[in-house]
Amino acid sequence: MLTTKQVRAIIRKHTTAAEIWTDKPRHDYIGSLRRVKCYFDNNGVLLRALQKAAGSQNVTVTTGNHHSMYDRGPGIVVKCLLG
């Protein structure tokens, strides 16, 4: 499993304007599992690079929040380890 730094480096390599977030599963969680998120922006090259590096089972494309005025569409979520 990749680390958060590795995932962020892949995202930065394949896009110039990505907003990137790292989330813990819940506030009381003390383990090292994390999720790095960014907008998809129809960037198939980025999606394939993440799937290849992290494993397709660790990469999810979300539908986005269509009820929010801040909706930018689908996102990519990558399960990874803190580091």
KEBA-99952 format. One line per 5 residues: number of its first residue (from 1); for each residue x, y, z of C-alpha. Coordinates in nm, 4 decimals. Layout:
N
NUM = X,Y,Z ~ ...
//
This chain:
83
1 = 0.0000,0.0000,0.0000 ~ 0.1331,0.3451,-0.0909 ~ 0.1934,0.6248,0.1585 ~ 0.0149,0.9604,0.1564 ~ 0.3315,1.1293,0.0261
6 = 0.3589,0.8841,-0.2634 ~ -0.0068,0.9330,-0.3599 ~ 0.0245,1.3121,-0.3422 ~ 0.3379,1.2976,-0.5618 ~ 0.1520,1.0970,-0.8273
11 = -0.1383,1.3435,-0.8223 ~ 0.0976,1.6414,-0.8561 ~ 0.2818,1.4702,-1.1424 ~ -0.0366,1.4263,-1.3461 ~ -0.2185,1.7521,-1.2763
16 = -0.1296,2.1126,-1.2060 ~ -0.4417,2.2434,-1.0330 ~ -0.5505,1.9583,-0.8069 ~ -0.6841,2.0352,-0.4634 ~ -0.5674,1.7469,-0.2436
21 = -0.7027,1.6393,0.0975 ~ -0.5963,1.3692,0.3406 ~ -0.8582,1.2272,0.5782 ~ -0.8477,0.9946,0.8764 ~ -1.1328,0.7379,0.8947
26 = -1.2769,0.8963,1.2128 ~ -1.1688,1.1366,1.4862 ~ -1.0775,0.8711,1.7454 ~ -0.8804,0.6499,1.5026 ~ -0.5145,0.6036,1.6010
31 = -0.3935,0.3761,1.3187 ~ -0.2049,0.4732,1.0052 ~ -0.4779,0.4183,0.7420 ~ -0.5624,0.7351,0.5469 ~ -0.7497,0.8426,0.2360
36 = -0.6108,1.0996,-0.0036 ~ -0.8751,1.2770,-0.2102 ~ -0.8750,1.5043,-0.5126 ~ -1.1151,1.6059,-0.7887 ~ -1.1310,1.3731,-1.0902
41 = -1.1734,1.6485,-1.3543 ~ -1.2001,1.3774,-1.6245 ~ -0.8267,1.3072,-1.5892 ~ -0.8073,0.9468,-1.7059 ~ -0.4256,0.9531,-1.7074
46 = -0.4231,1.0408,-1.3360 ~ -0.6826,0.7750,-1.2556 ~ -0.4887,0.5017,-1.4384 ~ -0.1596,0.6061,-1.2769 ~ -0.3159,0.5869,-0.9297
51 = -0.4799,0.2509,-1.0038 ~ -0.1515,0.1089,-1.1314 ~ 0.0569,0.2363,-0.8388 ~ -0.1899,0.1870,-0.5522 ~ -0.3883,-0.1056,-0.6893
56 = -0.7351,-0.0635,-0.8371 ~ -0.8919,-0.2023,-0.5172 ~ -0.7551,0.1025,-0.3299 ~ -0.8802,0.3668,-0.5769 ~ -1.2433,0.4826,-0.5904
61 = -1.4129,0.7406,-0.8128 ~ -1.6959,0.9194,-0.6318 ~ -2.0009,1.0796,-0.7918 ~ -1.9586,1.4179,-0.6227 ~ -2.2045,1.6160,-0.4143
66 = -2.4675,1.7367,-0.6605 ~ -2.6651,1.9119,-0.3850 ~ -2.3895,2.1550,-0.2917 ~ -2.3226,2.4901,-0.4531 ~ -1.9512,2.3964,-0.4364
71 = -1.9920,2.0791,-0.6432 ~ -1.7042,2.0230,-0.8830 ~ -1.8169,1.6772,-0.9814 ~ -1.6575,1.3397,-0.9267 ~ -1.3557,1.2856,-0.7063
76 = -1.0826,1.0268,-0.6667 ~ -1.0233,0.8636,-0.3274 ~ -0.7082,0.6588,-0.2681 ~ -0.6716,0.4361,0.0387 ~ -0.3139,0.4575,0.1677
81 = -0.0906,0.4702,0.4755 ~ 0.0271,0.7742,0.6684 ~ 0.3740,0.8665,0.5637
//
